[in-house]
Amino acid sequence: MSVLLFCGINLTFNATGFIGRIEVGISEFMLQHFTVMYFYELFRSLRFLKIIIAHISRSFSP
């Protein structure tokens, strides 16, 4: 959702020349930030899945 909004803002700023160049720098930074956050969320959800799987396998074992 926020990525779509960001793309919209990016296009709006690129319509004006000088601000567009500044916006490129900001979007590079935001892209790196989003990538880090994405991998962090992925890591967290994988860890969460591991806990759930361990819990399920424990409840099935006699």
Stockholm file with secondary structure:
# STOCKHOLM 1.0

chainA/1-62         MSVLLFCGINLTFNATGFIGRIEVGISEFMLQHFTVMYFYELFRSLRFLKIIIAHISRSFSP
#=GR chainA/1-62 SS CHHHHHHHHHHHHHTSHHHHHHHHHHHHHHHHHHHHHHHHHHHHHHHHHHHHHHHHHHHHCC
#=GC SS_cons        CHHHHHHHHHHHHHTSHHHHHHHHHHHHHHHHHHHHHHHHHHHHHHHHHHHHHHHHHHHHCC
//
